[in-house]
């Protein structure tokens, strides 16, 4: 379940998910297992086209997991980074407007309310930047060149 949470919500700790979220995700996993079992019973996993597509999907997932495991070590976000982002953008990003007695009132979120949101956002931005740099470094290191980026799709 932790994998599903991290895919859905970034790096938010598992403990912070509500009982309802855990229940809904558990039900999705259970239903997925039922469908997968039915697919195997119908021998869909033996189809040549399915095997080819699964090979590519599996390889892409493996590459993504490898990249993530390497890059995550270098994408730490400190408490100071999170607090600085909050203070810098509190009045422009971390608020909501409510109507009270016919008037609009600005209510600012507390640091605790948006801490995980900010952390996930900063980690995601850092990961994207590291990934882009690493992809380019891999090409340079291996002396690879992508000559034509235009591909025809039938």
Secondary structure per residue as TSV (DSSP state, phi and psi in degrees):
chain	resnum	aa	ss	phi	psi
A	1	X	-	360.0	-31.1
A	2	X	H	-60.9	-36.6
A	3	X	H	-61.8	-46.4
A	4	X	H	-60.8	-41.4
A	5	X	H	-64.2	-44.2
A	6	X	H	-67.7	-33.3
A	7	X	H	-69.3	-36.4
A	8	X	H	-81.1	-38.7
A	9	X	H	-121.1	11.8
A	10	X	T	76.7	-134.0
A	11	X	T	-100.0	17.5
A	12	X	-	-59.9	130.3
A	13	X	-	-60.4	141.3
A	14	X	G	-55.1	-37.1
A	15	X	G	-63.8	-21.6
A	16	X	G	-84.3	-0.9
A	17	X	S	-83.9	141.3
A	18	X	-	-72.9	162.8
A	19	X	H	-60.0	-37.8
A	20	X	H	-62.5	-44.9
A	21	X	H	-62.2	-40.8
A	22	X	H	-64.1	-40.6
A	23	X	H	-65.3	-47.1
A	24	X	H	-61.4	-44.0
A	25	X	H	-66.0	-40.5
A	26	X	H	-60.1	-42.4
A	27	X	H	-63.4	-41.1
A	28	X	H	-62.6	-42.7
A	29	X	H	-63.6	-43.2
A	30	X	H	-61.4	-46.7
A	31	X	H	-63.4	-38.9
A	32	X	H	-61.1	-40.7
A	33	X	H	-64.0	-39.1
A	34	X	H	-62.4	-46.4
A	35	X	H	-64.0	-40.7
A	36	X	H	-63.6	-39.5
A	37	X	H	-63.9	-42.9
A	38	X	H	-64.4	-39.0
A	39	X	H	-62.3	-42.6
A	40	X	H	-65.1	-40.7
A	41	X	H	-60.0	-31.8
A	42	X	T	-92.0	8.5
A	43	X	T	60.7	26.9
A	44	X	G	-63.5	-32.5
A	45	X	G	-71.0	-7.4
A	46	X	G	-97.9	-6.2
A	47	X	-	-66.7	135.8
A	48	X	H	-59.5	-46.4
A	49	X	H	-63.0	-42.4
A	50	X	H	-61.0	-44.9
A	51	X	H	-60.0	-42.1
A	52	X	H	-64.7	-47.7
A	53	X	H	-63.2	-39.3
A	54	X	H	-64.1	-38.8
A	55	X	H	-57.7	-47.9
A	56	X	H	-67.2	-40.9
A	57	X	H	-63.9	-42.6
A	58	X	H	-63.8	-43.0
A	59	X	H	-65.2	-42.4
A	60	X	H	-64.3	-39.8
A	61	X	H	-65.2	-42.1
A	62	X	H	-62.4	-45.4
A	63	X	H	-62.1	-43.6
A	64	X	H	-63.2	-42.9
A	65	X	H	-64.4	-39.5
A	66	X	H	-64.3	-49.1
A	67	X	H	-57.6	-46.9
A	68	X	H	-60.8	-44.3
A	69	X	H	-64.9	-33.7
A	70	X	H	-76.4	-48.5
A	71	X	H	-71.8	-31.1
A	72	X	G	-61.9	-29.3
A	73	X	G	-65.7	-28.3
A	74	X	G	-101.5	6.8
A	75	X	-	-114.7	35.4
A	76	X	-	-69.0	142.2
A	77	X	-	-119.3	126.2
A	78	X	-	-86.1	164.2
A	79	X	H	-60.2	-36.1
A	80	X	H	-64.7	-42.5
A	81	X	H	-58.2	-43.9
A	82	X	H	-65.7	-46.5
A	83	X	H	-65.2	-41.0
A	84	X	H	-60.3	-43.4
A	85	X	H	-62.0	-43.2
A	86	X	H	-61.3	-50.0
A	87	X	H	-65.5	-37.9
A	88	X	H	-66.6	-36.1
A	89	X	H	-117.6	13.4
A	90	X	H	-54.7	-47.7
A	91	X	H	-81.2	-11.5
A	92	X	H	-109.7	-19.4
A	93	X	H	-126.3	-33.9
A	94	X	S	-106.8	64.7
A	95	X	E	-153.9	170.4
A	96	X	E	-142.3	156.2
A	97	X	E	-107.3	127.6
A	98	X	E	-120.9	152.3
A	99	X	E	-94.3	126.1
A	100	X	E	-136.3	119.9
A	101	X	T	54.7	41.4
A	102	X	T	78.8	1.4
A	103	X	E	-118.0	147.5
A	104	X	E	-79.4	133.3
A	105	X	E	-128.2	132.2
A	106	X	E	-87.7	126.4
A	107	X	E	-119.1	120.3
A	108	X	E	-87.1	138.6
A	109	X	-	-71.7	145.8
A	110	X	-	-76.4	161.7
A	111	X	H	-56.8	-42.7
A	112	X	H	-61.9	-32.6
A	113	X	H	-70.3	-30.1
A	114	X	H	-115.9	3.9
A	115	X	H	-56.0	-49.8
A	116	X	H	-69.3	-36.3
A	117	X	H	-60.4	-46.8
A	118	X	H	-65.4	-43.9
A	119	X	H	-59.6	-46.1
A	120	X	H	-61.8	-41.4
A	121	X	H	-63.5	-47.8
A	122	X	H	-65.2	-40.6
A	123	X	H	-63.6	-42.8
A	124	X	H	-61.9	-44.8
A	125	X	H	-62.3	-42.4
A	126	X	H	-66.1	-42.1
A	127	X	H	-61.8	-42.9
A	128	X	H	-60.8	-44.0
A	129	X	H	-65.0	-46.2
A	130	X	H	-62.7	-40.4
A	131	X	H	-62.2	-46.0
A	132	X	H	-61.1	-45.3
A	133	X	H	-63.2	-44.5
A	134	X	H	-65.7	-42.0
A	135	X	H	-56.8	-45.9
A	136	X	H	-66.2	-40.6
A	137	X	H	-62.8	-38.5
A	138	X	H	-62.0	-43.7
A	139	X	H	-63.2	-44.1
A	140	X	H	-66.9	-45.6
A	141	X	H	-60.1	-41.0
A	142	X	T	-87.2	1.3
A	143	X	T	56.3	40.7
A	144	X	-	-94.8	149.7
A	145	X	-	-135.2	135.9
A	146	X	-	-95.7	109.5
A	147	X	-	-81.1	-43.4
A	148	X	-	-129.7	114.8
A	149	X	-	-89.1	-5.7
A	150	X	-	-91.5	121.5
A	151	X	-	-118.7	140.7
A	152	X	-	-86.5	137.1
A	153	X	-	-118.9	124.9
A	154	X	-	-88.7	360.0
